[in-house]
Amino acid sequence: MSATAERIAALRAEAEDAIADAPSTAQLEQLRVTYLGRKAELPNLLREVSQLPAEERAQVGRAANEARQALERLIERRARELDASELQERLEADRVDVTLPGAPPQPVGHHHLLSATRREMEDVFLGLGFSIAEGPEIERVYYNFDALNHDPTHPARARTDTFYVSEEVVLRTHTSPVQIRAMEAAPPPLYAIMPGRVYRPDSDATHTPQFHQLEGLAVDEDVTLADLKGTLLAFARGIFGEGREVLMRPHYFPFTEPSVEVDVSCFACARGTRPDGSRCSLCKGSGWLEVLGAGMVHPNVFSHVREHGYDPERVQGFAFGMGIERIAMLKHGIPDLRLFFDNDVRFLEQF
């Protein structure tokens, strides 16, 4: 073997060792320049083959080409290895633990406005000595209408006003059925509120097919309409602020007699007029906001639970009911009931 061929073999061996040990793609590129670049020794030896004696040219040329090709293949293979290794290192370094808080940390969530309003209302009545009772949302017609003194021809029984599951089963239209169930479950005295979802086939800015109510029932001896007014006054001041007053107006409900609509004095103005002298848009200049319906429990309602100790000759009671959405809308100035259910974070984050 000629001295040139020996030198080519030595360069090849040296380059193969260096390429195999290259720690990074940058170092590998530097080795490519060192051994295969325009000024590198191996390409120069290949260019000088023509100057060698004739008997050496074939051997040296073949050895130089084989060395160049072998080194190029080795560089490409080592480059793929390094790329895979560096990618794995980046993946390991960039690994995201999905159980950790986001970066930057997101603010802690809070109750939906309806849930917060419901709890606030519940707290007021719990402070007055009421307990919380709950019942099924899919209810029997007996509890939803019959036991609550609804006439068989009452409009609320129509399929245009009530979701019927079957002839004898409905989606409850109010939480009043829980009043009957609560009286069946415990003898008087009874002081309870009944919050929950109810359903009616309505849909517009002030009505949705599903909404929330909170009703109350107090049954004891010598309960009067004055007790009802005092209870609702305490509620109005607990929710809308001290200084509120309540106004009762005659009304009609099948399950109470006498029945009243209850208004609370407007908390956005003074008797219908704002400080600048303009008419209050919230109460429409009346100075009062309609809040709920109430009344003394009708004796016919007690007749359905007489065997449970509710003798209308011995006990009296009052009942009231209000929409939780209605309270939240009044308190926070929300113009459209549907905003509660749109799940628009921009709206929900305000509360």
SULRA-V659006 format. One record per residue. N is the residue number from 1. RES is the residue in three letters. SS is DSSP state (H for helix, E for strand, L for the rest). D_FIRST is the distance of its C-alpha to the first C-alpha in Angstrom with 1 decimal. Layout:
BEGIN
((N,RES,SS,D_FIRST) (N,RES,SS,D_FIRST))
END
This chain:
BEGIN
((1,MET,L,0.0) (2,SER,L,3.8) (3,ALA,H,6.6) (4,THR,H,8.2) (5,ALA,H,6.2) (6,GLU,H,6.6) (7,ARG,H,10.0) (8,ILE,H,10.8) (9,ALA,H,10.3) (10,ALA,H,12.5) (11,LEU,H,15.0) (12,ARG,H,15.3) (13,ALA,H,16.1) (14,GLU,H,18.4) (15,ALA,H,20.2) (16,GLU,H,20.7) (17,ASP,H,22.4) (18,ALA,H,24.5) (19,ILE,H,25.6) (20,ALA,H,26.5) (21,ASP,L,28.7) (22,ALA,L,30.2) (23,PRO,L,34.0) (24,SER,L,35.4) (25,THR,H,35.0) (26,ALA,H,35.5) (27,GLN,H,32.6) (28,LEU,H,30.4) (29,GLU,H,31.3) (30,GLN,H,30.3) (31,LEU,H,26.8) (32,ARG,H,26.5) (33,VAL,H,27.3) (34,THR,H,25.0) (35,TYR,H,21.8) (36,LEU,H,22.9) (37,GLY,L,25.5) (38,ARG,L,25.8) (39,LYS,L,24.9) (40,ALA,L,22.2) (41,GLU,H,18.7) (42,LEU,H,16.9) (43,PRO,H,19.3) (44,ASN,H,19.0) (45,LEU,H,15.2) (46,LEU,H,16.1) (47,ARG,H,18.9) (48,GLU,L,16.8) (49,VAL,H,14.5) (50,SER,H,17.2) (51,GLN,H,16.8) (52,LEU,L,13.2) (53,PRO,L,12.9) (54,ALA,H,13.9) (55,GLU,H,10.9) (56,GLU,H,8.7) (57,ARG,H,11.6) (58,ALA,H,11.8) (59,GLN,H,8.5) (60,VAL,H,9.0) (61,GLY,H,12.7) (62,ARG,H,12.6) (63,ALA,H,10.8) (64,ALA,H,13.3) (65,ASN,H,16.2) (66,GLU,H,15.7) (67,ALA,H,15.5) (68,ARG,H,18.6) (69,GLN,H,20.5) (70,ALA,H,19.9) (71,LEU,H,21.1) (72,GLU,H,24.1) (73,ARG,H,25.0) (74,LEU,H,24.8) (75,ILE,H,26.9) (76,GLU,H,29.5) (77,ARG,H,29.8) (78,ARG,H,30.2) (79,ALA,H,32.7) (80,ARG,H,34.8) (81,GLU,H,34.8) (82,LEU,H,35.9) (83,ASP,H,38.6) (84,ALA,H,40.0) (85,SER,H,40.1) (86,GLU,H,41.7) (87,LEU,H,44.2) (88,GLN,H,45.2) (89,GLU,H,45.6) (90,ARG,H,47.9) (91,LEU,H,49.8) (92,GLU,H,50.4) (93,ALA,H,51.5) (94,ASP,L,53.7) (95,ARG,L,55.2) (96,VAL,L,59.0) (97,ASP,L,61.5) (98,VAL,L,64.1) (99,THR,L,66.7) (100,LEU,L,66.6) (101,PRO,L,69.0) (102,GLY,L,67.8) (103,ALA,L,66.6) (104,PRO,L,68.9) (105,PRO,L,71.2) (106,GLN,L,73.8) (107,PRO,L,77.4) (108,VAL,L,79.1) (109,GLY,L,81.0) (110,HIS,L,84.8) (111,HIS,L,87.5) (112,HIS,L,88.3) (113,LEU,H,91.4) (114,LEU,H,93.5) (115,SER,H,92.4) (116,ALA,H,93.1) (117,THR,H,96.5) (118,ARG,H,97.4) (119,ARG,H,96.6) (120,GLU,H,98.7) (121,MET,H,101.6) (122,GLU,H,101.3) (123,ASP,H,101.3) (124,VAL,H,104.6) (125,PHE,H,106.3) (126,LEU,H,104.9) (127,GLY,H,106.5) (128,LEU,L,109.8) (129,GLY,L,109.6) (130,PHE,L,108.3) (131,SER,E,105.7) (132,ILE,E,103.0) (133,ALA,L,103.4) (134,GLU,L,101.0) (135,GLY,L,101.4) (136,PRO,L,99.6) (137,GLU,L,98.6) (138,ILE,E,99.3) (139,GLU,E,103.0) (140,ARG,E,105.9) (141,VAL,H,108.6) (142,TYR,H,111.1) (143,TYR,H,109.6) (144,ASN,H,108.5) (145,PHE,L,111.9) (146,ASP,H,114.6) (147,ALA,H,114.8) (148,LEU,H,114.7) (149,ASN,L,117.9) (150,HIS,L,116.3) (151,ASP,L,118.8) (152,PRO,L,117.5) (153,THR,L,117.7) (154,HIS,L,116.0) (155,PRO,H,113.5) (156,ALA,H,110.7) (157,ARG,H,110.6) (158,ALA,L,109.7) (159,ARG,L,106.2) (160,THR,L,105.8) (161,ASP,L,106.1) (162,THR,L,104.4) (163,PHE,L,101.3) (164,TYR,E,102.4) (165,VAL,E,100.2) (166,SER,E,103.0) (167,GLU,L,106.7) (168,GLU,L,107.1) (169,VAL,E,103.9) (170,VAL,E,102.8) (171,LEU,E,100.3) (172,ARG,L,102.6) (173,THR,L,104.1) (174,HIS,L,105.0) (175,THR,L,104.6) (176,SER,L,108.3) (177,PRO,H,107.8) (178,VAL,H,106.3) (179,GLN,H,109.8) (180,ILE,H,111.3) (181,ARG,H,108.5) (182,ALA,H,108.9) (183,MET,H,112.7) (184,GLU,H,112.1) (185,ALA,H,109.8) (186,ALA,L,112.0) (187,PRO,L,115.8) (188,PRO,L,117.2) (189,PRO,L,116.8) (190,LEU,E,113.6) (191,TYR,E,111.7) (192,ALA,E,108.4) (193,ILE,E,106.1) (194,MET,E,104.0) (195,PRO,E,100.9) (196,GLY,E,98.5) (197,ARG,E,97.3) (198,VAL,E,99.7) (199,TYR,E,99.4) (200,ARG,L,101.4) (201,PRO,L,100.5) (202,ASP,L,100.6) (203,SER,L,97.9) (204,ASP,E,98.5) (205,ALA,L,98.2) (206,THR,L,100.6) (207,HIS,E,100.0) (208,THR,L,97.0) (209,PRO,L,97.0) (210,GLN,E,96.0) (211,PHE,E,97.3) (212,HIS,E,98.5) (213,GLN,E,101.9) (214,LEU,E,103.5) (215,GLU,E,106.9) (216,GLY,E,109.2) (217,LEU,E,112.1) (218,ALA,E,114.7) (219,VAL,E,117.4) (220,ASP,E,120.0) (221,GLU,L,123.7) (222,ASP,L,125.4) (223,VAL,L,122.4) (224,THR,L,123.5) (225,LEU,H,122.2) (226,ALA,H,122.4) (227,ASP,H,119.7) (228,LEU,H,117.5) (229,LYS,H,118.0) (230,GLY,H,117.2) (231,THR,H,114.0) (232,LEU,H,112.8) (233,LEU,H,113.8) (234,ALA,H,111.6) (235,PHE,H,108.8) (236,ALA,H,109.1) (237,ARG,H,109.1) (238,GLY,H,106.2) (239,ILE,H,104.0) (240,PHE,H,105.3) (241,GLY,L,106.6) (242,GLU,L,109.8) (243,GLY,L,112.7) (244,ARG,L,112.2) (245,GLU,L,115.3) (246,VAL,E,115.7) (247,LEU,E,118.0) (248,MET,E,119.2) (249,ARG,E,120.3) (250,PRO,E,122.0) (251,HIS,E,119.8) (252,TYR,E,119.5) (253,PHE,E,117.1) (254,PRO,L,117.9) (255,PHE,L,117.1) (256,THR,E,118.9) (257,GLU,E,122.5) (258,PRO,E,123.2) (259,SER,E,119.9) (260,VAL,E,118.6) (261,GLU,E,115.8) (262,VAL,E,114.6) (263,ASP,E,113.5) (264,VAL,E,112.1) (265,SER,E,113.0) (266,CYS,L,110.3) (267,PHE,L,107.9) (268,ALA,L,106.7) (269,CYS,L,110.1) (270,ALA,E,113.7) (271,ARG,L,116.0) (272,GLY,L,114.0) (273,THR,E,113.5) (274,ARG,L,110.4) (275,PRO,L,110.8) (276,ASP,L,110.6) (277,GLY,L,113.5) (278,SER,L,111.4) (279,ARG,E,111.9) (280,CYS,L,109.5) (281,SER,L,107.1) (282,LEU,L,106.3) (283,CYS,L,109.9) (284,LYS,L,111.1) (285,GLY,L,113.7) (286,SER,L,115.5) (287,GLY,L,114.4) (288,TRP,E,113.5) (289,LEU,E,110.4) (290,GLU,E,110.9) (291,VAL,E,108.9) (292,LEU,E,110.1) (293,GLY,E,112.8) (294,ALA,E,114.8) (295,GLY,E,118.2) (296,MET,E,120.2) (297,VAL,E,119.0) (298,HIS,L,121.2) (299,PRO,H,123.4) (300,ASN,H,122.1) (301,VAL,H,118.6) (302,PHE,H,120.0) (303,SER,H,121.8) (304,HIS,L,118.4) (305,VAL,L,117.6) (306,ARG,H,121.2) (307,GLU,H,120.4) (308,HIS,H,117.7) (309,GLY,L,120.3) (310,TYR,L,120.5) (311,ASP,L,124.2) (312,PRO,L,125.0) (313,GLU,L,128.4) (314,ARG,L,126.8) (315,VAL,L,123.6) (316,GLN,E,122.5) (317,GLY,E,119.1) (318,PHE,E,117.3) (319,ALA,E,114.1) (320,PHE,E,111.8) (321,GLY,E,108.6) (322,MET,E,106.2) (323,GLY,E,102.9) (324,ILE,H,100.1) (325,GLU,H,98.5) (326,ARG,H,101.9) (327,ILE,H,102.0) (328,ALA,H,98.4) (329,MET,H,99.1) (330,LEU,H,102.2) (331,LYS,H,100.8) (332,HIS,H,97.6) (333,GLY,L,98.8) (334,ILE,L,96.6) (335,PRO,L,97.8) (336,ASP,L,96.1) (337,LEU,H,96.1) (338,ARG,H,92.9) (339,LEU,H,90.9) (340,PHE,H,91.0) (341,PHE,L,89.1) (342,ASP,L,86.6) (343,ASN,L,84.1) (344,ASP,L,83.4) (345,VAL,H,81.8) (346,ARG,H,83.2) (347,PHE,H,86.6) (348,LEU,H,86.0) (349,GLU,L,84.4) (350,GLN,L,87.7) (351,PHE,L,89.4))
END
